[in-house]
Structures are given as C-alpha cells and as structure tokens.
C-alpha cells in the first residue's frame, strides 16, 4: 500500500514567450493528496474531495478559489464555480505527473491557452 498525505503545492509560471525568466506573480497553490513519490492519490481524493482545493494568483486580479475535481478518463481540473459542472481549467496529464520541487506541470487555463508551471515547493498540511 502506498501512503499519501495532503500537501500544499506551490506552482509558478515557468519560462515562456513573454516571460523569459518565468513569473512568480502567476501562481497556484494546490492542496491535494500525494503519494510518497509525489503523484496524486486518487483514492485519497475520493475519500475527502472537499480538502482538495486550488487558489490561483494573477497580476491585477483578485485571487480565485476553487476545488480540485476529477473527471472522465482520469482528467483532473480546477472548478472555480460551484454552480456549474464543468472544468474551468484543466491539469495536463496530472494522473501521471509528479508534484515534487523542480518538476514542471501544465495547466490549460480558462482562456484555452496551455502554460507550464514549475513546482516550487511542496509542504505537508
């Protein structure tokens, strides 16, 4: 059996056109259950999805709070509006990603664009 824990994962925008050094002002804090090797533990998420949430930061905008949800085909997404049943932003291949410092993960944001973020820190909660 693989053990898991709720962790707070800090993501910052990685280098991309327009941001040659990345940008710490574009960030996410994600609370999710991780296995010892840094992968999302779907079974733990199912036991307590309310503990799994996200907070998005962008310059010039108020921080957005949402939930981490799972959809068909093991897709993970962020839902900022409880009134709807669809994803606002989607994690790219989160079912196989490792959330450990130095790794990179991608998010398809609400405008449809795909951005890469670096895992800056992971803290137990």
C-alpha distance (Angstrom), angle and dihedral (degrees) to the residues before:
residue distance angle dihedral
X1 . . .
X2 3.80 . .
X3 3.79 115.2 .
X4 3.80 121.2 -135.7
X5 3.76 138.1 -169.1
X6 3.79 136.7 -170.2
X7 3.78 108.1 -101.7
X8 3.78 135.2 -177.2
X9 3.80 108.0 -130.0
X10 3.81 119.1 -160.8
X11 3.82 115.5 -152.3
X12 3.82 126.9 -175.0
X13 3.79 129.1 -174.1
X14 3.81 110.6 -90.5
X15 3.79 125.8 -142.2
X16 3.80 113.9 -61.1
X17 3.81 138.2 142.9
X18 3.79 107.6 -56.8
X19 3.81 90.8 21.1
X20 3.83 106.2 58.8
X21 3.81 91.7 169.2
X22 3.79 97.1 35.5
X23 3.79 119.3 -113.5
X24 3.80 127.3 -105.9
X25 3.83 90.2 -162.7
X26 3.83 89.1 71.4
X27 3.77 100.6 66.2
X28 3.78 147.6 141.2
X29 3.77 132.6 -151.5
X30 3.79 109.0 -157.8
X31 3.80 124.4 -172.3
X32 3.79 109.6 -157.3
X33 3.80 141.9 142.5
X34 3.79 111.9 -97.2
X35 3.77 131.4 -170.0
X36 3.79 119.4 -131.8
X37 3.81 89.9 -91.6
X38 3.83 92.7 53.1
X39 3.81 101.5 -102.5
X40 3.81 124.7 133.1
X41 3.80 110.3 -95.5
X42 3.82 103.3 -139.8
X43 3.81 93.4 -172.9
X44 3.81 91.8 56.1
X45 3.80 90.1 45.7
X46 3.82 89.6 54.6
X47 3.81 91.2 52.5
X48 3.79 93.5 55.7
X49 3.82 114.9 6.7
X50 3.83 92.2 162.5
X51 3.81 90.2 71.4
X52 3.82 90.7 57.0
X53 3.76 110.4 84.9
X54 3.78 144.4 142.7
X55 3.79 137.1 -138.7
X56 3.82 118.5 -161.3
X57 3.80 124.8 -156.6
X58 3.82 126.2 -163.7
X59 3.80 130.4 164.3
X60 3.80 112.6 -96.7
X61 3.82 93.8 12.6
X62 3.77 134.2 94.3
X63 3.80 113.7 -108.3
X64 3.82 112.4 -93.4
X65 3.80 122.2 -138.3
X66 3.77 122.4 -154.7
X67 3.77 147.2 145.4
X68 3.77 132.5 -94.7
X69 3.79 107.1 -123.4
X70 3.78 135.8 178.9
X71 3.77 124.7 -137.1
X72 3.79 139.4 -178.8
X73 3.79 117.3 -45.1
X74 3.81 92.9 25.2
X75 3.81 90.9 -70.3
X76 3.79 116.1 162.3
X77 3.79 121.2 -153.3
X78 3.77 144.0 166.3
X79 3.79 118.1 -114.7
X80 3.81 115.5 -163.0
X81 3.80 96.9 171.4
X82 3.81 118.2 60.7
X83 3.81 90.3 -167.3
X84 3.79 93.4 70.3
X85 3.78 132.1 57.1
X86 3.78 99.9 -144.0
X87 3.76 135.3 87.7
X88 3.76 121.1 -92.7
X89 3.81 94.3 -168.9
X90 3.79 129.2 8.1
X91 3.78 130.5 -143.3
X92 3.79 110.8 -133.7
X93 3.83 110.8 -124.4
X94 3.79 92.8 -25.6
X95 3.80 89.8 158.8
X96 3.83 88.2 72.7
X97 3.83 102.6 28.2
X98 3.80 124.6 107.2
X99 3.79 117.1 -135.3
X100 3.79 100.2 -150.5
X101 3.82 127.9 128.3
X102 3.79 112.3 -80.6
X103 3.81 95.7 23.8
X104 3.80 122.9 114.8
X105 3.80 128.5 -131.2
X106 3.78 130.7 179.4
X107 3.79 132.1 -134.0
X108 3.79 127.2 -164.6
X109 3.78 98.7 -143.2
X110 3.79 128.6 -148.1
X111 3.82 92.3 -89.2
X112 3.82 90.6 57.7
X113 3.80 96.2 -108.1
X114 3.80 120.8 130.0
X115 3.81 116.0 -132.4
X116 3.78 130.9 -178.0
X117 3.80 120.2 -132.6
X118 3.77 129.9 -169.5
X119 3.78 121.2 -132.3
X120 3.80 101.4 -121.2
X121 3.79 100.6 175.9
X122 3.80 142.0 -7.2
X123 3.80 119.4 -155.4
X124 3.80 128.5 -177.1
X125 3.81 114.5 -118.8
